[in-house]
Amino acid sequence: REQRHSCAQEARTARGSSGCNCAAVRSLCIALFPLLSHLQCRELVTFEHLPHLVHHASCQSIRDFIHAFFMEPEQRAAASTNVAKMPAPPGPKDPYHFVNFTMFLFGIGSLLPWNFFITADDYWRYKFRNVNASGEVHTKSDMQAAFTSYLAIASKAPYILSLVLNTYLSHRIRPAVRIGWPLLGCTLFFVATASLVKVDTDQYQTAFMAATLVIVVLINIFCGFLQGGGTGLAGCFPEKYMASNLNGQAMGGVFATVAQIFCLLGDASPTTSALLYFLLAVVTLIFTQICFAILVKTEFYRHYTSTQAVSYKDFDKLQMENAVGKASPWQLFKGGWMYFVSIILIFWVTLSIFPAIMVLVVSTRADSGAALANKFFLPVAGFLVFNVGDLVGRIISSYLPLPATWGKTMLALCLGRAVFIPLFLFCNAYPRYNLPVLFESDTAFVVLMVLFSVSNGYLVTPALTHASKSTSTENQEMAGSMAAVFLGLGLLLGSLSSYGTVKLL
């Protein structure tokens, strides 16, 4: 108490003096270090940032800070303007952009299982074909038509549950555990998936489907932790790292599609192609795990994941959150609800169409026998166009982003994308029993796919970035994990809706 009283008297003297000695003021601030640490006065500035404040902030800013420190908590809000102007300490550099590259790998790895499972469409058609039919069959069996929707539901239901659990555990378990073990689990179950490729399951199609869906559920439980942990981690870093993570997700789709096209060019069988896809996934996941093990040892990682890393500009935001600095999920949602809802809408619309409806579309020139109108049609006009368009949209968004203040515009654009659902239903998709075909043109399908994919990529980047940055720095990992939960919720709703959209045909 005596130390506090003495410092308060000096602070009042320093604040009242227009010609005070800067060195004396800085010495006074240094004298406050133990007191600040003991009182945990984090609504003003964190203990680890005080050396930067002393050596780099203006003398007036330091006097304002010291004066605010001795105010009652309810009076400190009035001082927030001056405190907020204090410069943030410079963070460590990312050597060779390694952290940025690892975030990019996280984006690829988190959606790689989904990308390779849906890319192996010929493999699933082969496994679930009508084995009793004679000759070449052009009509899909019921199992073939329904499997993509089953796959989507089995993927997204456990996925969102693990995303929610990851958000709950984000401040309780280290990222090295929450991300490292799921990476290993995904790798092992992909090995199990690859081991079933060459097994003859013609007489056990139902059992094979059940086993496949169980593996899909387990893989996506791990992928949920990987996605949530990776997005949360990207939320701790500067904004460009979130963009790299999101670009990696889009690149994962391009990677899977290019692998499919090369397999088709090599005239590989459906089983050989699928084996290659799943082994590529295993190699990519192992490489991601190695990079992550190196990442957690970097100074860059330790700096930005520290729970004490609260920037000065976050003073106002901290006033709205609880005194210990950790906001509740509801507080985080209120801070960026328009972007969290936008995330749901984006993926709800996208998964209602892609891939469930898209894989049923056939070329209007299929009877010509041309390879581009048959075996290359969906890989090129469907998967490649979507994944490249999605990536292009994300790149455009990094150069022409929607500002954080345009939340209502974001919501309106996301709602407007719902018009794609009826448009794709009227494309040349089979089997169909209810709706007529209005767009008997491959060009119309490709144009729709370009608009659909670019809009997805363009909107998803600002939605996820602004959602994770809508809170103070120390809560951004949880906000990023919450954004991944809403992403998963959108995927789940889209997957459930995809079953209904297929039935509408």
C-alpha angles and dihedrals in degrees: 000000000000091000091049092048092049093048091047091054091050091047092053090049092048093048092049094049116087093191102042122152110259091211090055092050091049091049089052090052090051089051088057093059097094092043092051091048092050095047094041091221093181097152088077106037137326121259094240092055096055096089089057091048091052096049102035111024121090119263090245091053091052092050090049090050094050091047091050091049092064094048123101112262093254091053095052093078089071089059095048095097095063094039091050090058093062111113118252115240114257113257124226118274124257103242112227088346087279095148090048090051091049091052087052089052090050089056091052095044097046093060099026094099091053093044095051094043093055093039090057089069093134089054093053090046089053093048094047099037121129099268092189095059118101123222126002113332120204097179117085119238119237091255091051093049095046101040097082091056091045088050092051093050094045088050102046105037095063090033094064093043091057090045090056091047090049090055090052091049097042093101095034106051126045116250089239088066098036092052105026099057095045089053089055092046093051090050094051095048091048087055088053090050091050091050091061096052098088095038114110105239100162093117094042103046095138092049091046091051091050092049091047093051091049090053089047090053092051094045091051093049087061092041090055090059090044093050094044094044093046094047091045091050092049088051089061092056129066116290097264090066091060088050090052091051091051093045088053090056090055093044089054088063092048090048092053093046094049089051089052093050092050090051090052092048089052089050090235118174119252091254094048091049092050091049089053092049094051094045090050088053091052092051092047093050092049091050090049090052091052092050091048091052088056093043095060090058095056124105089229091061094046092049098052098038094052109118087220094060099111115155123220094239089064094069094106093047091051091057088064094050131067123288097254091057099246113112124209120245089252091055090049091049092051090052094058107010095140091059095044090052090045090056090056093049095048095055095036091061094040096051092045087068109019119096104346097063096025095060090055094058115105128192117263086227096052092118090062090075093228114151093227090056094047127025094013097042101086096034091053107026093035117028100022095045092048097046095044091045090049091051092046090051091053092048091049089050091056090057099034103028126177107247119247089246093062096081095133092049089052091052092049093050092048092050090047091059088071087083088076092070097069091037093059092043088063093053123102096281123151147237094039131160107169116031128058124235110253100168105057091169132097089208092058090051093050093047091051090048092052093051091043095051099041092050090050093053095041094053101038096062098058092038094057095037096049092043092056093043096048092096140048119294098257091055097046095094090057091044089051090050089049090051088055089052091055089046089054091047090054090049091050094049090046092049092050090046091050090066089056094046090053089052090051089065 
